[in-house]
Amino acid sequence: MNSARAMLVASFVLIVDLGTAYAQAPGGGAEGRPGPSDPVGAAQYLQVLVGLMLVVVLIFAVAWFMRRFGHLPSGGQGAVRMIGGLSMGQRERIVLLQVGETQLLVGVAPGCLRTLHVLDQPVALPAADTRGRADSFSERLQTALKRGAKS
């Protein structure tokens, strides 16, 4: 969360610096824009405030998105591969890892990684289906539609 705070402070400093540079720009009073001698009105403050709020909301939205979806499992081709996982709480997970021919059941929590069980017999993985999950859903939908049409 410290990186989010740093980004927030940096964004605020950048907006303030840009606003100051804009107000001090020569010829700023032309075309109704405030110049160095023109007072800054409430409309300009409101515009800067709305812009700052949008930046802050965007920062928090990106931080939430990365926290929510940043830990997507990768189908790594290295020596250690994550086969599957199950969420046991808000921050706790059980993960099945394969290291070479050995499969491990591992508990993962913030600041803690613990081997729960080393499997004697590897879990039989379903055969790689070229159709994927989308077709499985479409097959279920078609079956449900056929059942609905018969009644």
Wavefront OBJ file of the C-alpha trace (Angstrom):
o trace
v 0.000 0.000 0.000
v 3.040 2.265 0.397
v 3.469 2.320 -3.372
v -0.137 3.485 -3.752
v 0.500 6.308 -1.286
v 3.675 7.258 -3.120
v 1.776 7.338 -6.414
v -0.944 9.480 -4.820
v 1.575 11.991 -3.457
v 3.451 12.091 -6.772
v 0.195 12.694 -8.678
v -0.804 15.493 -6.313
v 2.619 17.173 -6.615
v 2.492 16.869 -10.405
v -0.970 18.444 -10.598
v 0.036 21.292 -8.293
v 3.235 21.895 -10.291
v 1.342 21.880 -13.588
v -1.257 24.286 -12.202
v 1.455 26.626 -10.942
v 3.337 26.502 -14.247
v 0.116 27.184 -16.152
v -0.806 30.155 -13.968
v 2.695 31.669 -14.338
v 2.905 31.160 -18.097
v 3.392 34.383 -20.083
v 0.268 35.479 -21.890
v -1.879 33.360 -19.638
v -4.482 36.125 -19.412
v -5.341 35.822 -23.114
v -8.584 34.205 -24.168
v -10.079 34.373 -20.681
v -7.405 32.245 -19.007
v -5.956 33.470 -15.731
v -2.487 34.968 -16.037
v 0.104 35.919 -13.432
v -1.781 39.073 -12.445
v -5.327 37.652 -12.811
v -6.884 36.109 -9.693
v -7.721 32.430 -9.935
v -11.470 31.891 -9.758
v -13.531 29.203 -8.096
v -14.133 27.515 -11.457
v -10.407 26.871 -11.903
v -10.102 25.481 -8.370
v -13.098 23.240 -9.007
v -11.583 22.026 -12.267
v -8.283 21.167 -10.559
v -10.109 19.478 -7.684
v -12.232 17.347 -10.040
v -9.107 16.395 -12.016
v -7.301 15.434 -8.827
v -10.261 13.355 -7.675
v -10.334 11.515 -11.007
v -6.617 10.740 -10.721
v -7.037 9.468 -7.152
v -10.020 7.299 -8.149
v -8.026 5.932 -11.096
v -5.068 5.085 -8.823
v -7.305 3.255 -6.354
v -9.128 1.440 -9.183
v -5.847 0.209 -10.683
v -4.581 -0.819 -7.223
v -7.825 -2.740 -6.552
v -7.694 -4.404 -9.978
v -4.072 -5.471 -9.529
v -4.761 -6.791 -6.046
v -7.842 -8.665 -7.202
v -6.563 -10.086 -10.499
v -2.780 -9.738 -10.232
v -2.298 -13.221 -8.778
v -3.663 -15.181 -11.690
v -2.029 -18.589 -11.936
v 0.453 -18.973 -14.710
v 0.855 -22.238 -16.510
v 4.617 -22.123 -16.130
v 6.724 -24.597 -18.032
v 9.521 -24.652 -15.438
v 10.326 -27.260 -12.808
v 7.609 -26.005 -10.426
v 4.061 -25.858 -11.729
v 0.854 -24.831 -9.977
v -1.827 -27.396 -10.773
v -4.705 -25.838 -8.869
v -5.746 -23.938 -5.808
v -8.620 -23.312 -3.465
v -9.309 -20.194 -1.434
v -9.858 -21.030 2.236
v -10.433 -17.501 3.481
v -9.866 -13.907 2.587
v -6.074 -14.295 2.424
v -5.477 -18.030 2.822
v -5.193 -20.569 0.012
v -4.421 -24.224 -0.476
v -2.341 -24.851 -3.590
v -1.396 -28.092 -5.346
v 2.120 -27.840 -6.788
v 4.003 -30.254 -9.003
v 7.780 -30.389 -8.747
v 9.096 -32.882 -11.260
v 7.057 -36.027 -10.548
v 6.203 -35.080 -6.940
v 3.004 -33.293 -6.010
v 2.779 -31.140 -2.875
v -0.242 -29.698 -1.113
v 0.832 -26.322 0.261
v -0.939 -23.864 2.554
v -0.353 -20.226 1.662
v -1.092 -17.335 4.015
v 0.404 -13.842 4.361
v 3.994 -14.336 5.457
v 3.617 -18.107 5.766
v 4.092 -20.999 3.360
v 3.651 -24.495 4.801
v 3.735 -27.951 3.241
v 0.540 -29.713 4.263
v 1.062 -33.036 2.510
v 3.357 -34.743 0.012
v 1.190 -36.947 -2.172
v 2.325 -40.575 -2.562
v 0.278 -41.039 -5.714
v 0.052 -37.999 -8.009
v -3.439 -36.660 -8.561
v -4.744 -37.771 -11.939
v -5.127 -34.636 -13.998
v -7.984 -34.451 -16.491
v -6.878 -34.967 -20.062
v -6.150 -31.726 -21.831
v -9.385 -30.916 -23.618
v -8.872 -28.891 -26.780
v -12.388 -27.498 -26.518
v -11.785 -25.932 -23.095
v -14.303 -24.743 -20.537
v -16.323 -22.588 -22.952
v -17.576 -25.614 -24.864
v -18.369 -27.404 -21.640
v -20.603 -24.464 -20.689
v -22.172 -24.388 -24.138
v -22.846 -28.126 -23.943
v -24.542 -27.673 -20.576
v -26.583 -24.777 -21.941
v -27.691 -26.802 -24.965
v -28.666 -29.708 -22.704
v -30.678 -27.386 -20.471
v -32.372 -25.821 -23.508
v -33.245 -29.269 -24.899
v -34.767 -30.267 -21.558
v -36.752 -27.029 -21.497
v -38.041 -27.586 -25.063
v -39.272 -31.109 -24.230
v -41.474 -29.953 -21.359
l 1 2 3 4 5 6 7 8 9 10 11 12 13 14 15 16 17 18 19 20 21 22 23 24 25 26 27 28 29 30 31 32 33 34 35 36 37 38 39 40 41 42 43 44 45 46 47 48 49 50 51 52 53 54 55 56 57 58 59 60 61 62 63 64 65 66 67 68 69 70 71 72 73 74 75 76 77 78 79 80 81 82 83 84 85 86 87 88 89 90 91 92 93 94 95 96 97 98 99 100 101 102 103 104 105 106 107 108 109 110 111 112 113 114 115 116 117 118 119 120 121 122 123 124 125 126 127 128 129 130 131 132 133 134 135 136 137 138 139 140 141 142 143 144 145 146 147 148 149 150 151
